[in-house]
């Protein structure tokens, strides 16, 4: 099943729900960063959340960035989505490992640790919108739900899952974010909570090979969901030589000249993908010349 997002609203208009299957893009992320399972799970959950939030944007050129700044061994995790849910991501320590939890699951919560979750929505306005919450558990889905409640005043149920195979590849990945819309009363909230609980862990739904639509109908059992949006999504990086140059110039004039003197060629790999950019010492000197003293 190719990666895609499906959105449904209930006919009463009180619930909006998005589900994603993101196996292929999570596998791509794993390969780019050579992730071990703990990092695959943490990064996979974060990029799935970013993809859903990105796809909720009004404009394809909008972007959503999720930064998870935890003090655990994984370090900072970053996921960036365009306005259609195409996503990219990276993390500080892809090789971090921890013992499995007592229930044999990857200990993403300890891997992430304590810290903050920061969401930046760039809607093409002068100032991007930024919201921040303290991490609740580091399990990412719970942290996202806390973000929606505290920062955007939206009650939500969020579940994100990544299953890693014995050969370290991604067997299944995806999740859902279900949100109560303004006007939804307590009884809708309670019925939804029951339905979400009855649906069971998202990893089980993913392992059964459910599509995003199947997941939505399962999680919204008892409601009348209507599918309003379907969109294929993929791992997509927007790096260009120009962007890499811009990042290099932030090193400053002296540092660039030093680099140019040290070697004939200077190679940089994009932070988000496996693309490599190579610059000659002449190009580095030109860049240095372009920076005002
Ligand atoms: Zn790139």
Boltz pocket constraint, residues with backbone or C-beta under 6 A from the ligand:
constraints:
  - pocket:
      binder: B
      contacts: [[A, 237], [A, 238], [A, 239], [A, 270], [A, 271], [A, 272], [A, 273], [A, 274], [A, 275]]
      max_distance: 6.0
